[in-house]
Structures are given as structure tokens and as C-alpha cells.
Amino acid sequence: MRFRGQARVFALTQQEAQTSNAVVSGILSVCNMNARVLFDPGATHSFISPCFASRLGKGRVRREEQLVVSTPLKEIFVAEWEYESCVVRVKDKDTSVNLVVLDTLDFDVILGMNWLSLCHASVDCYHKLVRFDFPGEPSFSIQGDRSNAPTNLISVISARRLL
């Protein structure tokens, strides 16, 4: 019997991210491809969508333990595959992260606390900035996406889809 680890993620869709004041989204290079990325300080791990993963040109590996991933809406997903040592480029700095495959992602990649802490990053959700303080290097920030879409419109669209 395989052990199960616990994981958490704050948002899975672009709509959830746009209406949230707890995450930042943007575009970064992941494995030399532009990826729609969510910086999620509420996520314990980093994740990748199966669609984006299929374009990586590298093999996935079975995790030593399955991850039980929970969302704020009390949804539970089980993840058992990951892509190891994926290169994420921030400005001119290459970093590495293992990305767990999560079937329900609307984003290409979610970068969670395992990556954010490794990069000495802090997320300013109000200003939609991610600040990096790599040891021995000057700090810098990247600007995330700013949405001008009214949140009530997003909620109406979501409600109509559910009906």
C-alpha cells in the first residue's frame, strides 16, 4: 500500500485567480516554453496541467507517495505523477522545480510554497507583484496580471455554466 501525502492549493482556474486577492498570475518560461503561471502562496506544492505537460518533451515519473490535494471548496484530488527538475526562468535566473500533475488545472503551472521559498520569493497580492531575494544577488520584482473584469460578472458567468 502506498502512503499518501497531504497538499493544498488555493485556486485551480483563471476565474478563481481573477476574483481572489490571495494569488498572482502571469507568464513565465517553464522548460523553455511560455506558461500561464499562478503564484500561489497557499499551495504546498507546485503543479502542472496534463495538457502543458504533454508539450514538455520529457517523461513523467510516479511519485513515491500519492498526494491528496484539497481546495478551499473542499474538493479532493489525488495526484501520483510528477515531472522532475523543470526549469523555471525568472528574469535571467534559472530555477528548478518538480511539478506534480493535477488534472483539473486551468493554468499551465501553479508555483507553490516549495518553489517560492526556495527562490526567497514573497507575493504581494494587492499590488500583484512577486519579489525575489536570491541570496547574494540584488532583489527584483515581476509584475503579475491585473484584471479589470468585474468580479460580479465572473460570478454570473460561473453560475450560468453550473445551471
C-alpha positions in Angstrom: 0.0 0.0 0.0 1.3 3.4 -1.0 1.5 6.3 1.5 -0.5 9.4 0.8 0.9 12.9 1.4 -1.2 16.0 2.0 -1.2 19.0 -0.3 -3.3 22.2 -0.6 -3.9 24.5 -3.5 -5.9 27.8 -3.4 -7.1 28.3 -7.0 -7.4 25.9 -9.9 -9.0 28.2 -12.6 -8.2 31.6 -14.0 -11.7 32.7 -12.9 -10.8 31.8 -9.3 -7.5 33.6 -9.6 -9.1 36.8 -11.0 -11.5 37.0 -8.2 -9.0 36.2 -5.5 -6.9 38.6 -3.6 -4.6 35.8 -2.4 -2.8 34.8 -5.6 -0.9 36.4 -8.5 -0.8 35.2 -12.1 1.5 35.9 -15.1 3.6 34.4 -17.9 6.9 32.7 -17.2 9.2 30.4 -19.2 8.9 26.8 -18.0 11.1 24.3 -19.8 11.8 27.0 -22.5 8.0 27.5 -23.2 5.8 30.4 -22.2 3.5 29.2 -19.5 0.4 30.7 -17.9 1.6 30.6 -14.2 -0.2 31.1 -10.9 1.9 32.1 -8.0 0.0 30.5 -5.1 1.4 31.0 -1.6 -1.5 28.9 -0.3 -0.3 25.9 -2.3 2.1 23.5 -0.6 3.5 22.0 -3.8 3.9 23.1 -7.5 1.6 21.7 -10.1 1.4 21.3 -13.9 -1.6 20.7 -16.2 -1.6 17.5 -18.2 -2.0 19.5 -21.4 1.0 21.6 -20.8 3.0 18.6 -19.5 2.4 16.8 -22.8 4.4 19.5 -24.6 7.5 19.3 -22.3 9.2 16.5 -24.2 10.3 14.7 -21.1 9.0 11.7 -19.2 6.9 11.8 -16.0 7.7 9.7 -13.0 5.4 8.1 -10.4 5.7 9.8 -7.1 6.9 7.8 -4.1 3.7 8.7 -2.4 0.4 9.9 -3.8 -0.7 13.4 -2.9 -4.2 14.1 -1.7 -4.8 17.7 -2.9 -7.5 19.8 -1.3 -9.0 23.1 -2.4 -10.8 25.8 -0.5 -14.1 24.4 -1.9 -13.4 21.1 -0.2 -12.7 19.3 -3.4 -10.2 16.5 -3.2 -7.9 15.3 -6.0 -5.3 12.5 -5.9 -2.1 13.1 -7.8 0.5 10.4 -8.4 2.7 11.7 -11.3 5.3 14.4 -11.5 7.9 16.0 -13.8 11.2 16.4 -12.1 13.7 19.2 -12.4 11.7 21.5 -14.6 13.5 24.8 -15.3 11.6 27.9 -14.5 13.2 31.1 -15.7 12.6 34.3 -13.7 14.1 37.3 -15.5 17.6 35.9 -16.3 17.7 33.4 -13.4 17.1 29.7 -13.9 15.4 27.8 -11.1 14.4 24.1 -10.8 11.1 22.6 -9.5 9.3 19.3 -9.5 5.8 19.7 -10.9 3.0 17.4 -9.8 0.4 16.6 -12.5 -3.0 17.8 -11.4 -5.8 17.0 -13.9 -8.2 19.9 -13.2 -5.8 22.9 -13.7 -6.9 25.8 -15.9 -3.3 27.2 -15.6 -0.3 25.6 -17.2 1.6 25.7 -13.9 1.0 26.6 -10.3 4.1 27.6 -8.4 3.5 26.9 -4.7 5.5 27.4 -1.5 8.0 24.7 -2.2 9.3 26.8 -5.2 8.5 30.3 -3.7 10.5 29.6 -0.5 13.4 28.1 -2.5 13.5 31.3 -4.5 13.2 33.5 -1.5 10.1 35.0 -3.1 7.3 37.0 -1.4 3.9 37.5 -3.1 2.3 40.9 -2.8 -1.3 40.0 -3.8 -2.7 43.6 -3.5 -0.1 45.0 -6.0 0.1 41.8 -8.0 3.9 41.6 -7.5 6.2 38.8 -6.8 9.5 39.9 -5.2 12.7 37.7 -5.4 15.6 38.0 -2.9 18.1 35.4 -4.1 21.0 35.3 -1.6 24.0 37.3 -2.8 22.1 38.9 -5.6 20.1 42.2 -6.0 16.4 41.7 -5.3 13.9 42.3 -8.1 10.1 42.0 -8.7 8.0 40.8 -11.5 4.5 42.3 -12.2 1.6 39.9 -12.4 -1.5 40.2 -14.4 -4.1 42.8 -13.3 -7.6 42.0 -14.1 -10.1 44.8 -14.8 -13.0 42.3 -15.1 -15.7 43.0 -12.6 -15.9 40.1 -10.1 -19.7 40.1 -10.1 -19.6 39.4 -13.9 -17.3 36.4 -13.3 -19.7 35.1 -10.7 -22.7 35.4 -13.1 -20.7 33.5 -15.8 -19.8 30.8 -13.4 -23.4 30.5 -12.2 -24.7 30.2 -15.7 -22.2 27.4 -16.5 -23.4 25.5 -13.5 -27.0 25.8 -14.5 
